Amino acid sequence: MTSISSNRFRRTLAVIDGLTDAGGILSALCLLGILFLIGAEIFSRNLLSYSLHFSWDLAGYLMGGCFLLGCASAMKGGSHVRVTALIEALPGSMLRVMELASCLVGLVICAFLTWALAEMAWLSGLRGSTAATSFRVPLVWPQSVLALGAALMTLQCLGQLLRLTRGEALSGGAGLE
């Protein structure tokens, strides 16, 4: 028989984790895109004596997408770096308060980042802003990907907070603390 506390927020956490996993897949695809773009640039420059003028711009956008789309997945899996010196020194009740406070602060920061990136993308879309390079990428697209990644991180911060309120421990990766 499962306890009531383990069922609390089960559906919400399932949705958050599903979206987080999708963000992780998109992050991996961004990394794969960087590999192909830079590989094509190296091939083109060295064998064809021609530079693909768009490859570095797009690789930069993909790197931003890779980073932010993968942040939520890293948090879910415990891959984020945590400073454990204070955590190890605190008694259990203080540790719980510290983790809850940390999750709340992280949630607020991520929510603000999401709002700022979404507003930036929205304004770029309204203004029709494009990159100042020869490729002229409409900035609304890469900025929207960044906002999506920040939103996923915000959701995962909420998920971590919900897990703590259920009495679960946060994920921690060995050797990353």
N, C-alpha and C positions, 0 to 999 in steps of 0.2 A: 504494500500500500504506500503510495507517495504522500508526502506531507503537503499540507496546504501551502507552506512557504515555498516549496520547490515548484509549485504550479503557478504561483503568482507571476504575472508578467510573461508567462510562457509564450503566448502568441506574439506579443510585442517583441520579445527577444528573438523569436524565430524570424520575424520579418526583418529586424535590424541585422541579424546575422546573415540572412539571405542576401540583403542588399550589400552588406560588407563583402561577402564572398564574390558577388558580381563585380564590385569595385576592384577586388584583388585580381580578378580575371582581366578586367580592362587595363589594370596597371601592367600586368604581364604582357598584354598585347601592345601597349605603348612601348615597353622595353624592346619587344621584338621589332616594332616599327623603327626604333632608333638603330638597332642592329642592321636592318636592311638599308636604311637611308645612308648611314655612314659607310657601310660596305659598298653600296653603289657609288658613293662619292669617291672612295679610295680606288675602286675599279676604274671609274670614269677618268679620274685625274691621271692615274699612272699608266693606263693602257690606251686611253683615247685622247689624252691631253686636253680634256674638257671638264670644266667644273660644273656640277649641278648646283646652280645658284640658290636653289630652294632647300637643299638638304640640311644645312646648318640651322636655318630658321625653324623648319619643321621638327628637327631633332630637339631643339630647345623647348618647343611647345610640348612635344611628347615627354620630355624629361619632367617638366612641371606636372603634366598629367600623371605620369608614372609615380611621382613622389606623393602627390595628394590623393590619388585614387588608392594607393597602397597603404596609406597611413592607418586607416580604420582596420584593415586586415592585420597589420602589424600589431595594433593595440589588442585586438581580439586574441591573437595568438601569443601575446606576451613578449613580442619581439622588441618593443620599445625599451630604451634604456631607462632603468629606474635606479635612483640613488637609494641604496638599502642601508647605509650606515645608521640613519635615523630610525628607519623602520625596525631594524634589528634591536635597537636600544629601547624601544618603547614597549610598555606592557600591552597585553591584548586589548584592553578597553581603549587605551589611547591610540593604539594602532588603528582601530576601527574608525575612530573619530578623524584621525589624520587622513585615512584613505577616503572617507566620505567627503571631507573638506577638499582634498586634492581633486576628486572627481567633479565636485561642484565648480571649482575654479577652472578646471579644464573645460567643462561644459560651457561655461560663460565665455571663455576665450575662443573656443571653437565656434560658438554661435555668432560671436562678433565677427570672426574671420569669414564665416559663411555669408553673413549679411553684407560685409564690405566687398567680397569678391562677386557676389550676385549683383550688387548695385553697380559695380564697375562693368560687369558684362552687359547689364541692362543699358547703361549709358552708352557703352560702345556700340551696342546694337541700334540705339536711337540715333546716334550721331553718324553712324556708318563709318566708324573709325577703322582704319586699316594699318597694318604694320608699316613702318617707315623704310622697309627694305624693298628690293626690286620685286619680290614675290607678291607683296601687297595682300597678305592674308587678312580677311575681315576678323578683327580682334574679338568679336563677340564669341566666336567658336572656341578658341583656346581658353579664353577667360571663363566661359561657361563650364568647361571641363574642370577647371580649377575650383569653381564654385561647387560643382557636383562632388568633387573629392572632399572639400571642406564640409559639405553637408553630411557626407557619409561618416566623416570623423566625428562630427557633432552627434550624429545618431549613435555611433559606437560609444562615445562618452556617456550618453544617456543610458545605453545598454549596460555599461560598466557600473553606473550608479544604481541601476535597477538590480543588478546582480548582487551588489553589496547590501542592498536593502533586503534581499532574499536570504542573506547570510552566507553567500558564496564568497570564496577567496578570489582575488584577481589573478589572472594568468601571469606567470613569470617565466621567462626563458632562462635556462641554465647558461651561465657564462656571460650574460648580457647585463648583469646588474652592477 
